[in-house]
Amino acid sequence: MSGKRVTRNTLGPPRRWLLTGALLAPALAATGAVGGCSLASAGPPGAGNASAEQGLPPPGFGTLSQREVSLTLTSGTLRILVTPLAESVLVTTAPDTYRRLSALAEPHRTRADDTAIFLVSFFSDQPDVRFVPQEVQFVSGGVRVRPSSVTPVTPGWGSGRVAQRGTETAVYVFDRPLDLESDLTLHYGLERTDAWRVILSRIQAERARARARAG
């Protein structure tokens, strides 16, 4: 196994580090990531048309939380939450979660396939814990996929350290699209998780339910 340890997707992080609207609001306001997204609608303009073109249910009919569509991984005292920002995943989330995550993804969709766009957060209970952004990588279809760009969401990201009980977050664009409808392995350093297959089953079931709710 070349020294690698498989981490199961059983992490139950404190609620404060899950990216709630209250946590992200200041960062979104500072970066302008919200743009023209109306909080009164299910998603940004054209979101429903984009979903229909992909054969997906329209936004606003999902019920999943961000954590339910995210991979979690622990490396030492670091906890990592990795959320796909692809429309095929986001349409299964609850309306407020869909709006928030779509607003983060939208600026990057003009230059990258949305299956290459992820939200990555680091959290720790310990003070001043170092993290290495480029260590977040995937193996998809037997190919190692690395980040090609990292756009900070939280102002402290550039320090490369997480304050005690703080969260540092960024939007990652990887160097190629990922097959989110197949097995996917998340790596950070020597740690990895293959839990995507479980999450994918949950997402696929929720898509079917969202289609039924949408009529």
PyMOL commands that set and color helices and strands:
alter all, ss='L'
color gray80, all
select helices_A, chain A and resi 15-17+21-31+47-53+67-69+87-90+95-108+114-116+133-135+157-159+196-214
alter helices_A, ss='H'
color red, helices_A
select strands_A, chain A and resi 5-6+71-75+78-84+117-123+129-130+136-140+143-145+147-152+161-162+167-174+184-188+191-193
alter strands_A, ss='S'
color yellow, strands_A
deselect
rebuild
show_as cartoon
